[in-house]
Amino acid sequence: MGYDPAFPRTHYDGVADKEWNRLTRNRRGELNFLVHMDVLRQHITADMDVLEIGAGAGIYTKELVHMARRLVVSDLSEVQLALNQDHMRDLGVLDQVDEYRVLDLADLSALDAASFGAVVCVGGPLSYLLDKESAGVRQILRVLKSGGIAVVGVMSLINTLVLFMGMLPAEKEANGIDNLRWMLETGFQDREHSHQTEHYCHMMTSGRCHGRTLRSS
């Protein structure tokens, strides 16, 4: 199945401000946030120009504005970017965001090459790219300065299985054992193999860059 930017855009337009408190609803979400913040504090420094991709309503934007020299905030969803601006305004830090951009991770050609010391792309952007995943990684590396760093996260297959283990019998009934096995082995949830959902994405394991950082050459 090929990448369709209309899906994540429409999905997050609909999610709207639920994205703002996604990581504060329960202890699991709070732990997720704290782990990501540990990684960001290790790698983002005050002398960096930072690009945030898939920023959503601002869960990490509100932290990055205090960590970076210059911050460009981007998302595929204009709804999410508008909410991000509202939240930064409410927090009194909107003037610390250098720029807001509507950007698709699959094509960052609107940005100059080697223009950022760090790129932060956590959550769903890379997982939604499907057949464009490698292109997305290349786009991140292209906009990084030599020696720059990318903090990249993706949707986790193991975490998803732990959370939704009780739904696997229904998945087997709806999609068949072969399609369920394919999803469990590959992490891909797509139109061909998952007939009861339109949330098409690639859930990854540690062997596929989850929780890793990348450095440009």
Disulfide bonds with the S-S distance in Angstrom:
none
